Amino acid sequence: MKRKPSDIIILAICLIIIGLFFINGVRGDGDGVVKAQAAGSSSTTQTVMATPTPKPELLSASYSGPTVLVGEEYDKSYLTVTLSYNDGSSETVTDYTVSSDTVLKRGMNTIIVMYKDMTAKAYVYGRELLSISASPVKYEYGVGNMPDSKDFTVMGTFSDGSIEVINDEFTISPERLETTGKQEVTISYGGKETTCYVFGKDCGKVLSINVSYNKPNMVTNTKINRSDITVMAVYNDLSTERITTYTLERDIYYDSGKQPLTVTYGGVTKSINIEVIERYIVGIKAEYTGGVVIVGRKFRNADMHVYLQYVDGEFVETDDYTVHTRKIKYIGNNVVTVYYGDKFSANVVIEGTELIKPNFDYVSSGKATNGNDTLKIKTAIPRYLSEDCIEITDVTKKQIKKAYRKLKLKSGEYIAFDYEFVNADDELELPLTARITIPEDYDMEHTFLYYTPNRKSIMGRINKTVINDRTFECTIFKAGTYLLVYSESLVEEE
């Protein structure tokens, strides 16, 4: 069949298009294929970065309370201690320790606040009492009577410029008014004195007295508080007066139940019945005042305070208690239960922490000698211990010769010393890291430290970390006798 010219043209155009398509596939950049793959694929690759644990960066402390009288404790509820981290976050910490609980001087007192291995400073202003003044509430008192603290207004002037009413117990002399007329009275408080005047008058004969006890009851074996008794006298001129110089038949009651309270003044005696109850314990409370404790160690006895609460509301500190454990077992909060007998208990929370890197900015230092050579011993200690808490005592060669012979060395020099704590309770801080500086004549390569439990045998060699050619660090696990030995026969064990 004969083709039409139009069919030939259409066929040619189709061949050209097909040819261009193949040419583009061979010589082109293949964008069409890549784009098709990208459009058909939804898979992506993501990298998840672990969030780093924030690290403590700065400890800060501030005190926002009032000025404090020299010698008194400042209120720690006004002390804010903040720990800041390197990620910008912060937290308030409460289990810190301080260099002093009391204000020691007039003016600015610097308080060092310690938390773990960080320190900060807070400032508490101390004030002193400069003078006192006093004025009586009334001026006339019967001869034989005497105004007491309720009858005076006492004001104190302090070094910070403040003037305050003094409500504490101040002393008044004389004890009673002996004559009529103007009488000088001396008021004493805080090492300061002031005087004022009252007048004694003859009120005549005491006709009767009235007695009242201002508490619902009192407890056995406790001295009665005179401020809880009100005594009023009626004189023959029918005037009345509150009496402070009365006498009591007894001021301590040993038996419970209704008991007579007998008062005498001006030759007149009056008795009333009061209810006396047995003084017994109704509860205990416990407070831990120490810092964090390294896991595996025990908390210090001195940092645990236990108080017995009596029926009259008084708290009395006691050492007669037990705890289920003194050893701290966990990092973080450890609940320690305190027991008094088998009836009362209380809980305290103590924070446990990992072993803290020793800080040689705060050390207890000592020296030991064998008569010729001297070594220096510095122990990194917690800041709540005193810098002289560790005692280094020389041990003579005669005392240690049996232990030294156990080393079986042909030749050598040695220095023996006792490593002890002034306060035995401080041994709870062991193990501690010590830095020992050896004598100039000794060689670090051939010098080692040994522990002897009885000065007759050698327990073992103490591992050492060399700091420089004269100083090494080691861990002291026990108090007792140590032997620093220098000998060419000594080498590091494989």
Residue pairs with C-beta under 8 A, 6 or more apart in sequence:
52 87
54 85
54 86
54 87
54 89
55 85
55 86
56 83
56 84
56 85
56 86
56 116
56 118
57 84
57 85
57 86
58 83
58 84
58 118
59 81
59 82
59 83
59 84
59 113
59 115
59 118
59 119
59 120
60 81
60 82
60 84
60 120
61 79
61 80
61 81
61 82
61 96
61 111
61 113
61 120
61 121
61 122
62 79
62 80
62 122
63 74
63 78
63 79
63 80
63 111
63 122
63 123
63 124
64 78
64 80
65 74
65 75
65 77
65 78
65 79
65 124
66 78
67 124
67 125
67 126
67 127
67 158
67 160
67 162
68 74
68 103
68 124
68 125
68 126
68 127
69 103
69 126
69 127
69 128
69 129
69 158
69 190
70 103
70 104
70 105
70 106
70 126
70 127
70 128
71 102
71 103
71 104
72 102
72 103
73 101
73 102
73 103
74 101
74 102
74 103
74 111
74 124
76 98
79 98
79 111
79 113
79 122
80 92
81 92
81 93
81 94
81 96
81 113
81 115
81 120
81 122
82 90
82 91
82 92
82 93
83 90
83 91
83 92
83 93
83 115
83 118
84 90
93 115
95 115
95 291
95 292
95 351
96 113
96 114
96 115
96 291
97 113
97 114
97 115
97 290
97 291
97 383
97 384
98 111
98 112
98 113
98 114
99 111
99 112
99 113
99 114
99 383
100 109
100 111
103 109
103 124
103 126
104 126
105 126
106 126
106 127
106 128
106 159
107 125
107 126
108 123
108 124
108 125
108 126
109 123
109 124
109 125
109 126
110 121
110 122
110 123
111 121
111 122
111 123
111 124
112 119
112 120
112 121
112 383
113 119
113 120
113 121
113 122
114 291
114 383
114 384
115 291
115 292
116 291
116 292
116 353
116 356
117 356
117 357
117 359
119 383
125 160
127 158
127 159
127 160
127 162
128 158
128 159
129 156
129 157
129 158
129 159
129 189
129 190
129 191
129 192
130 157
130 158
130 159
130 192
131 156
131 157
131 192
131 194
132 154
132 155
132 156
132 157
132 166
132 170
132 187
132 189
132 190
132 192
132 193
132 194
133 154
133 155
133 157
133 194
134 152
134 153
134 154
134 155
134 185
134 187
134 194
134 195
134 196
135 152
135 153
135 196
136 147
136 151
136 152
136 185
136 196
136 198
137 147
137 150
137 151
137 152
137 153
138 147
138 151
139 197
139 198
139 199
140 198
140 199
140 200
140 201
141 147
141 177
141 198
141 199
141 200
141 201
141 241
142 177
142 200
142 201
142 202
142 203
142 233
142 235
142 241
143 177
143 178
143 179
143 180
143 200
143 201
143 202
143 203
144 176
144 177
144 178
144 245
144 266
145 176
145 177
145 233
145 241
145 243
145 244
145 245
146 172
146 174
146 175
146 176
146 177
146 244
146 245
147 172
147 185
147 198
147 244
148 172
148 244
149 169
149 170
149 172
152 170
152 172
152 187
152 196
153 165
154 165
154 166
154 170
154 187
154 189
154 194
155 163
155 164
155 165
155 166
156 163
156 164
156 165
156 166
156 189
156 190
156 192
157 163
158 164
166 189
168 189
170 187
170 188
170 189
171 187
171 188
171 189
172 185
172 186
172 187
173 185
173 186
173 188
174 185
175 245
176 245
177 183
177 198
177 200
178 200
179 200
180 199
180 200
180 201
180 202
181 199
181 200
182 197
182 198
182 199
183 197
183 198
183 199
183 200
184 195
184 196
184 197
185 195
185 196
185 197
185 198
186 193
186 194
186 195
187 193
187 194
187 195
187 196
203 233
203 235
203 237
203 239
203 241
204 235
204 236
204 237
205 235
205 236
205 266
206 233
206 234
206 235
206 236
206 265
206 266
206 267
206 268
207 234
207 235
207 236
207 268
208 233
208 234
208 268
208 270
209 231
209 232
209 233
209 234
209 243
209 246
209 263
209 265
209 266
209 268
209 270
210 231
210 232
210 234
210 270
211 229
211 230
211 231
211 261
211 263
211 270
211 271
211 272
212 229
212 230
212 272
213 228
213 229
213 261
213 272
213 274
214 228
214 229
214 230
215 228
216 275
217 274
217 275
217 276
217 277
218 224
218 228
218 253
218 274
218 275
218 276
218 277
218 312
219 276
219 277
219 278
219 279
219 310
219 311
219 312
220 253
220 254
220 255
220 256
220 276
220 277
220 278
220 279
221 252
221 253
221 254
221 279
222 252
222 279
222 312
223 251
223 252
224 248
224 251
224 252
224 253
224 261
226 244
226 248
226 251
229 246
229 248
229 261
229 263
230 242
231 242
231 243
231 244
231 246
231 263
231 265
232 240
232 241
232 242
232 243
233 240
233 241
233 242
233 243
233 265
233 266
233 268
234 240
235 241
243 265
245 265
246 263
246 264
246 265
247 263
247 264
247 265
248 261
248 262
248 263
249 260
249 262
249 263
249 264
250 262
253 259
253 276
255 276
256 276
256 277
256 278
257 275
257 276
258 273
258 274
258 275
258 276
259 273
259 274
259 275
259 276
260 271
260 272
260 273
260 274
261 271
261 272
261 273
261 274
262 269
262 270
262 271
263 269
263 270
263 271
264 270
277 311
278 311
279 310
279 311
279 312
280 310
280 311
281 308
281 309
281 310
281 311
281 340
281 344
282 309
282 310
282 311
283 308
283 309
283 344
284 306
284 307
284 308
284 309
284 321
284 338
284 340
284 344
284 345
284 346
285 306
285 307
285 309
285 315
285 346
286 304
286 305
286 306
286 307
286 321
286 338
286 346
286 347
286 348
287 304
287 305
287 307
287 348
288 299
288 303
288 304
288 305
288 336
288 348
288 349
288 350
289 303
289 304
289 305
290 299
290 300
290 302
290 303
290 304
290 350
290 384
291 382
291 384
292 350
292 351
292 352
292 353
293 299
293 328
293 334
293 350
293 351
293 352
293 353
294 328
294 352
294 353
294 354
294 355
294 356
295 328
295 329
295 330
295 331
295 352
295 353
295 354
295 355
296 327
296 328
296 329
297 327
297 328
297 428
297 429
298 326
298 327
298 328
298 428
299 326
299 328
299 336
299 350
299 428
300 425
300 426
300 428
301 425
302 425
304 323
304 338
304 348
305 317
306 317
306 318
306 319
306 321
306 338
306 340
306 346
307 315
307 316
307 317
307 318
308 315
308 316
308 317
308 318
308 340
309 315
310 316
318 340
320 340
321 338
321 339
321 340
322 338
322 339
323 336
323 337
323 338
323 339
324 336
324 337
324 339
325 336
326 336
328 334
328 350
328 352
329 352
330 352
331 352
331 353
331 354
332 351
332 352
333 349
333 350
333 351
333 352
334 349
334 350
334 351
334 352
335 347
335 348
335 349
336 347
336 348
336 349
336 350
337 345
337 346
337 347
338 345
338 346
338 347
338 348
339 345
358 380
358 432
358 433
358 473
359 380
360 378
360 380
360 435
362 380
362 381
362 382
362 383
362 387
363 378
363 379
363 380
363 381
363 387
363 435
364 378
364 379
364 381
364 385
364 386
364 387
364 388
364 389
364 390
365 376
365 377
365 378
365 379
365 387
366 376
366 377
366 390
366 391
366 392
367 374
367 375
367 376
367 377
367 392
368 374
368 375
368 377
368 392
368 393
368 394
368 415
368 416
368 417
368 484
369 375
369 394
369 415
370 394
370 397
370 413
370 414
370 415
370 416
373 413
373 415
373 439
373 441
373 442
374 415
374 439
375 415
375 417
375 436
375 437
375 438
375 439
375 484
376 436
376 437
377 392
377 417
377 419
377 434
377 435
377 436
377 437
378 434
378 435
378 436
378 437
379 390
379 432
379 433
379 434
379 435
379 476
380 432
380 433
380 434
380 435
381 387
381 389
381 390
381 429
381 432
382 429
385 426
385 429
386 422
388 422
389 421
389 422
389 423
389 426
390 419
390 420
390 421
390 422
390 426
391 418
391 420
391 421
391 422
392 417
392 418
392 419
393 417
393 418
393 420
394 416
394 417
395 416
395 417
395 418
395 455
395 481
396 416
397 404
397 414
397 416
399 416
399 455
400 414
400 416
400 452
400 455
400 481
400 483
402 455
402 456
402 457
403 450
403 452
403 454
403 455
403 456
403 457
403 458
403 481
403 483
404 414
404 416
404 483
404 485
406 457
406 458
407 450
407 458
407 485
407 487
409 485
409 487
409 489
409 490
410 487
410 489
411 487
411 488
411 489
412 485
412 486
412 487
412 488
412 489
412 490
413 441
413 442
413 485
413 486
413 487
414 483
414 484
414 485
414 486
415 439
415 483
415 484
416 481
416 482
416 483
416 484
417 481
417 482
417 484
418 480
418 481
418 482
419 476
419 479
419 480
419 481
419 482
420 479
420 480
421 427
421 479
427 479
430 476
430 477
430 478
430 479
431 475
431 476
431 477
432 475
432 476
433 473
433 474
433 475
433 476
434 473
434 474
434 475
434 476
435 467
435 471
435 472
435 473
436 449
436 471
436 472
436 473
436 474
436 484
437 470
437 471
438 444
438 447
438 470
438 471
438 472
438 484
438 486
439 486
440 470
441 486
442 486
443 486
444 466
444 469
444 470
444 472
445 491
445 492
446 486
446 487
446 488
446 489
446 490
446 491
447 484
447 485
447 486
447 490
448 461
448 462
448 464
448 484
448 485
448 490
449 461
449 462
449 464
449 474
449 482
449 483
449 484
449 485
450 458
450 459
450 460
450 461
450 462
450 482
450 483
450 484
450 485
451 458
451 459
451 460
451 462
451 477
451 478
451 480
451 481
451 482
451 483
452 458
452 459
452 480
452 481
452 482
452 483
453 459
453 478
453 480
453 481
455 481
458 483
461 493
462 474
462 475
462 476
462 482
463 474
463 475
464 472
464 473
464 474
465 472
465 473
465 474
466 472
467 473
